[in-house]
Amino acid sequence: MARRPDGPRDLFPGALEIMVMETLRRQPLHGYALVQHIQRRSNDLLRVEEGSLYPALQRLLKAGLVSVEWGVSSTNRRVRIYRLTARGAKHLDREVSRFEQMLEGITRVLAPVKP
């Protein structure tokens, strides 16, 4: 689950996966680096718990949207490095488009009504 500093907030289904795939589109990373990147990019508004991240990564792996290989972290530890696949990039493009449409609809509903 992603959390805001003022308490838990559930994301819409698939939001974590979209953020993970977009992050991996930019560069392959290990799990802890993914968490740190999402937290930084959201200005600490989102905090991804390991209990949410690793099941999401497993779903993405199972679907063939990301791949994994062993690597070494900056602290010289053996880590699993996740990488977005070509299939994952296509899927991400579709999901981002759907998200943008949903966001536009929500924005319209929340906009002040003009008299």
C-alpha positions in Angstrom: 0.0 0.0 0.0 1.2 3.5 -0.7 0.9 5.8 2.3 0.8 9.5 2.8 2.5 11.0 5.8 -0.9 11.8 7.4 -2.2 8.3 7.3 -2.9 5.4 5.0 -4.5 6.1 1.6 -5.3 3.4 -0.9 -4.3 3.9 -4.5 -6.6 2.9 -7.2 -6.0 -0.6 -8.5 -2.9 -0.8 -10.7 -1.5 2.6 -9.6 1.6 1.0 -7.9 2.3 -1.1 -10.9 2.1 1.9 -13.2 4.5 3.8 -11.0 6.9 0.9 -10.8 6.9 0.3 -14.6 7.3 4.1 -15.3 10.3 4.1 -12.9 11.8 1.0 -14.6 11.3 2.6 -18.0 13.8 5.2 -17.0 16.3 2.8 -15.5 16.6 -0.8 -14.1 16.5 -0.8 -10.3 16.4 -3.0 -7.3 13.4 -3.0 -4.9 14.7 -0.6 -2.3 15.8 1.9 -5.0 12.3 1.7 -6.5 10.7 2.6 -3.1 13.1 5.5 -2.7 12.5 6.8 -6.2 8.7 6.8 -5.8 9.0 8.5 -2.5 11.3 11.2 -3.8 9.4 11.8 -7.0 6.1 12.2 -5.0 7.8 14.7 -2.6 7.2 12.2 0.2 3.5 12.1 -0.4 3.6 8.4 -1.2 5.4 5.7 0.8 5.5 2.3 -0.7 5.6 -0.5 1.8 7.6 -3.7 1.1 4.5 -5.7 1.7 2.9 -4.0 -1.3 6.0 -3.6 -3.6 7.2 -7.1 -3.8 3.8 -8.7 -4.5 3.3 -6.0 -7.3 6.7 -6.9 -8.7 5.8 -10.6 -8.7 2.6 -9.9 -10.6 4.5 -7.9 -13.1 7.1 -10.7 -13.5 4.4 -13.3 -13.9 2.7 -11.2 -16.6 6.1 -10.8 -18.5 6.0 -7.0 -18.0 9.3 -6.8 -16.1 12.3 -9.1 -16.0 14.8 -9.6 -13.2 18.5 -10.4 -13.0 21.0 -10.5 -10.2 23.2 -7.5 -9.7 25.2 -5.7 -7.0 23.9 -2.6 -5.2 25.9 0.6 -4.5 26.5 -0.9 -1.0 28.0 -4.0 -2.6 25.1 -6.3 -1.7 23.7 -8.8 -4.1 20.2 -7.6 -5.3 17.6 -8.4 -7.8 17.5 -5.8 -10.5 14.2 -5.3 -12.3 13.9 -4.1 -15.9 10.9 -3.2 -18.0 10.3 -5.5 -20.9 9.2 -4.4 -24.4 5.8 -6.0 -23.6 5.8 -4.0 -20.3 6.5 -0.7 -22.2 3.5 -1.3 -24.5 1.3 -2.2 -21.6 2.4 0.8 -19.6 1.6 3.2 -22.5 -2.0 1.8 -22.6 -2.4 2.0 -18.8 -1.1 5.6 -18.7 -3.6 6.6 -21.4 -6.4 5.0 -19.4 -5.2 6.7 -16.3 -5.1 10.1 -18.0 -8.7 9.6 -19.2 -9.8 8.6 -15.7 -8.1 11.7 -14.2 -9.7 14.0 -16.8 -13.1 12.6 -15.8 -12.4 13.0 -12.1 -11.1 16.6 -12.7 -14.3 17.4 -14.6 -16.5 16.1 -11.8 -14.6 18.0 -9.1 -14.5 21.3 -11.0 -16.6 24.1 -9.7 -20.0 24.3 -11.4 -20.4 27.5 -13.4 -23.6 29.4 -12.7 
